[in-house]
Amino acid sequence: MGLFSVDYNNVPGKCIYAKGGLKFRADEESLSRYFAPILPHVSLNDLIGEAVFWILLQSTIAIWIFPFLLYTHGILYVIVVSIILYLIVAIVSLLVYIRPMNYIVFFYRTPSLK
């Protein structure tokens, strides 16, 4: 198991529930067929873990930045900046996959995934 490996519960024919409560609309068999070419190199637990990380990245960044901004600025400013930052990170994470960034921000991920 790798650094991003996440335990999951498979509901055959329906979905996968990853640790932390995220639901993927494909079951283990479907994902194993789809990712068959890369599964000899990377485990399904690692793939699901990286997907969970990328899904939660924008909320994690917004949660971490909120108290620091709140300490130095007013509440309205902090709310607007947090929402804008959340949207920017969400859009960029959908458009670009940067694997080294996983390891850079790995330690700042949400506590529910540790």
C-alpha positions as CSV (number, residue, x, y, z in Angstrom):
1,M,0.0,0.0,0.0
2,G,1.2,3.4,-0.9
3,L,1.1,6.8,0.8
4,F,-2.4,7.7,-0.4
5,S,-3.9,4.3,0.2
6,V,-7.4,4.4,1.6
7,D,-9.5,1.6,2.9
8,Y,-12.9,1.3,1.3
9,N,-16.1,-0.8,1.5
10,N,-17.4,-2.3,-1.7
11,V,-21.1,-2.8,-2.3
12,P,-21.1,-5.2,-5.2
13,G,-23.0,-4.0,-8.3
14,K,-23.6,-0.5,-6.8
15,C,-20.8,1.6,-5.3
16,I,-17.7,2.0,-3.2
17,Y,-17.6,3.9,0.0
18,A,-14.1,5.3,0.8
19,K,-12.9,6.0,4.3
20,G,-14.2,9.5,5.2
21,G,-17.6,8.8,3.7
22,L,-17.1,9.5,0.0
23,K,-19.2,7.4,-2.4
24,F,-18.0,6.4,-5.8
25,R,-20.7,5.3,-8.2
26,A,-18.8,2.3,-9.5
27,D,-18.1,-1.0,-7.7
28,E,-14.8,-2.7,-7.3
29,E,-15.3,-5.0,-10.2
30,S,-16.0,-2.1,-12.6
31,L,-13.0,-0.1,-11.4
32,S,-10.8,-3.2,-11.7
33,R,-11.8,-3.7,-15.3
34,Y,-11.4,0.0,-16.2
35,F,-8.0,0.4,-14.6
36,A,-6.7,-3.1,-15.5
37,P,-3.7,-1.7,-17.4
38,I,-2.3,0.2,-14.4
39,L,-3.4,-2.1,-11.6
40,P,-0.2,-4.2,-11.8
41,H,1.7,-1.0,-10.9
42,V,-0.7,0.9,-8.6
43,S,-3.2,-0.7,-6.2
44,L,-6.9,0.1,-6.3
45,N,-6.6,1.4,-2.8
46,D,-4.0,4.0,-3.9
47,L,-6.1,5.1,-6.9
48,I,-9.2,5.6,-4.7
49,G,-7.0,7.4,-2.1
50,E,-5.7,9.8,-4.7
51,A,-9.2,10.4,-6.0
52,V,-10.4,11.1,-2.5
53,F,-7.5,13.5,-2.0
54,W,-8.3,15.4,-5.2
55,I,-12.0,15.6,-4.4
56,L,-11.4,17.0,-0.9
57,L,-8.4,19.3,-1.9
58,Q,-10.5,22.5,-2.4
59,S,-12.4,22.2,0.9
60,T,-9.2,21.3,2.7
61,I,-7.4,24.4,1.4
62,A,-10.4,26.7,2.2
63,I,-10.6,25.2,5.7
64,W,-6.9,25.7,6.4
65,I,-6.8,29.3,5.0
66,F,-10.0,30.5,6.8
67,P,-8.6,31.0,10.4
68,F,-5.4,32.7,9.1
69,L,-7.4,35.2,7.0
70,L,-9.9,35.6,9.8
71,Y,-7.1,36.6,12.2
72,T,-6.0,39.4,9.9
73,H,-9.2,40.5,8.0
74,G,-12.9,41.0,8.5
75,I,-15.4,38.2,8.3
76,L,-17.0,39.3,5.0
77,Y,-13.6,39.5,3.3
78,V,-12.7,36.0,4.6
79,I,-15.9,34.4,3.4
80,V,-15.6,35.9,-0.1
81,V,-11.9,35.0,-0.4
82,S,-12.5,31.5,0.9
83,I,-15.3,30.9,-1.6
84,I,-13.3,32.3,-4.5
85,L,-10.2,30.2,-3.5
86,Y,-12.4,27.1,-3.2
87,L,-13.8,27.7,-6.7
88,I,-10.4,28.4,-8.3
89,V,-8.9,25.2,-6.8
90,A,-11.9,23.2,-7.8
91,I,-11.7,24.3,-11.4
92,V,-7.9,23.9,-11.6
93,S,-8.0,20.4,-10.0
94,L,-10.6,19.4,-12.6
95,L,-8.4,20.6,-15.5
96,V,-4.9,19.7,-14.3
97,Y,-3.5,16.7,-12.5
98,I,-0.1,17.3,-10.9
99,R,1.0,14.1,-9.1
100,P,3.9,15.8,-7.2
101,M,1.4,18.2,-5.7
102,N,-0.2,15.3,-3.9
103,Y,3.0,14.9,-1.9
104,I,3.5,18.6,-1.3
105,V,0.1,19.1,0.3
106,F,-0.3,15.6,1.7
107,F,0.3,16.7,5.3
108,Y,-2.4,19.4,5.1
109,R,-5.2,17.1,4.1
110,T,-8.4,16.8,6.1
111,P,-8.2,14.9,9.4
112,S,-10.9,12.4,8.5
113,L,-8.5,10.8,5.9
114,K,-5.5,10.3,8.3
